[in-house]
Amino acid sequence: MKSHTFFFFFLLSLFFVGSGFAQKAKNRGPTLEDVQKFENWLELYARGDKPILVKGRVNRRELNAFRVRAEKIAAGNDLAAAKRLFSVLTLQLNPDLNKYRRLAAQLGIVRSIARELIQKIKDPAVDGWLLKKLAKRKKGEAAVLERIAIIDMLGIRANKKIGKLFFKRLGHLSVPDRIQALLVLPRLGDKGMIGSVLKLLKQRDPNLKIAAIAAITGLLAPYSDETLPANQAKDSYGQQMTPLVLSALEKTILRNPAWQVRAAVVDGLVRLKSSKSIPVLIKALKAESKRGKNRSERLLHQIHGALEQLTGIKMAEGRPQFWEDFWAKEGPTFHYGAKKKGQGKPSEKPGSKSDYVKYFNLDLHSKRNLFIVDFSGSMAERVRLKTRYARGAKKPKYEIVKKELEKVIRALPPDSVANVIFFGTKVSIWRANPKGRPRPVSMTESNKADLLQYIWETTPGGSTNLFGALKAGLTMADRGLYDKYYKTSFDSIYLLSDGAPSSGEIVDPSRILHEVKKINQLRRVKIHTIVFGDEGNNLNFMRRLAAESGGTFLHVQ
């Protein structure tokens, strides 16, 4: 009897323990109250009653309140959780909100939290649901924004198992959506897709070509990288496929009239990490130098830099023949990644000066330059900088910058184009077209005089709307990457600031980096950054902003 009683209580204890575990498992997901709190917060937020930016500062308390609610939803770790969080990515603010309340909402920060949480959800049903939504051919602004969010999310989740289904969808997408999809394809696709994507290089649309180049080289790079032992065998996939890809890229870089497309090819050739890219780049360098009026000085510098990076050899710029001679001698025995002995022709003699116009200590390698200058209130502060204008004495920052700008503008050749954007709280463009975009203005003597007058009449004031200035400079379209009416006028941006972003549509540095990187995949603009002042400013942000676009970072102290 005792044994039966003991067995009964043992089973009963197991039941309660199991029930406890079941209850705990059940409690991992959101309760009905959690869901209601999440949806109520979003409703108030869309009405403008939950500002994230208050008096120029991020409202951490409100942002944390959203994060806590969103994390409780994400705890479900299933499709239902993903659907609720995805609603944040397509959330639209009340159309009656004025621009100040819209800026205070900081929609990008809120969406980034939701995006981060969706990425962590392991349920594979999420990717299938996103693909089904992508297949629906809805029209209208909301549908466009939804498809952008879907493609972006699929790329972030990077589930290779749905790569083939995703690739099948490409042919049914509109050109703008196809461009978005191609840019995330390397994270979802496989090498078997390269042949099909190569055919897209025959399309007219330059943005489609750029996206295709990024997809092709991204998919091939793991197999073309000659530093990996698996790719060095003659019968390896990379050894067989790389020449076919390079043949198509060579035709593109030699024939395409759009400098952005040619720049995308250069970046792609470097990404492949193959010695086979070198002769293609040498041909491109020679062809670019002979383009006459259509040649891009910035692109010449980019190709030269790519050759130095792939070969490990320093060579004088502007001499394609030097590279041809080098390759004729070294090409047959050249191994990518091997340590090189010595150098090629020296870039410049010791003590010699660069022939380029300088902005502070940065060479201007282009004839299509846009200067974006921070003129917030802090630029009125007096500082002691070691420059030829301050000479150790305390002077207002903006006076030093104005004198440097004057020196640069006066030195620009007449066949170059330029413009200047000043920003504080507001963004001011010297000469804008009817759509509010900075115009490429020829640097004739009369235009220089007009620009210099504009520079000297501008005074500092307000907070630091850095993203607003970059958005104007890159002319970021609210509809995503694609803008069929847009033609890039500038290939180089010189951004100067003395502090971290403090106002505007986006103030979070990581979000600014994300948005600029995304839009610049097609623009191909090099962003050179200059931090003006002490090291307490946001050096890492400005350094990354330059590095991610292939630009140069400079700290003026």
URJOQUI-V569969 format. One record per run of one state. SS is the DSSP state (@ for helix, = for strand, . for the rest). FROM is the first residue (numbers start at 1). LEN is the number of residues. If there is no record, write none. Layout:
SS_FROM_LEN + SS_FROM_LEN
This chain:
._1_1 + @_2_27 + ._29_3 + @_32_15 + ._47_6 + =_53_2 + ._55_2 + =_57_2 + ._59_1 + @_60_15 + ._75_4 + @_79_11 + ._90_9 + @_99_7 + ._106_1 + @_107_14 + ._121_4 + @_125_11 + ._136_5 + @_141_17 + ._158_2 + @_160_13 + ._173_2 + @_175_14 + ._189_2 + @_191_12 + ._203_3 + @_206_19 + ._225_4 + @_229_3 + ._232_5 + @_237_19 + ._256_3 + @_259_13 + ._272_4 + @_276_14 + ._290_2 + @_292_3 + ._295_2 + @_297_15 + ._312_8 + @_320_14 + ._334_24 + =_358_2 + ._360_2 + =_362_2 + ._364_4 + =_368_7 + ._375_2 + @_377_4 + ._381_1 + =_382_3 + ._385_9 + =_394_3 + @_397_15 + ._412_5 + =_417_7 + ._424_3 + =_427_3 + ._430_2 + =_432_1 + ._433_5 + =_438_1 + ._439_2 + =_441_2 + ._443_2 + @_445_13 + ._458_8 + @_466_9 + ._475_2 + =_477_1 + ._478_2 + =_480_1 + ._481_11 + =_492_6 + ._498_11 + @_509_15 + ._524_2 + =_526_7 + ._533_6 + @_539_9 + ._548_5 + =_553_4 + ._557_1
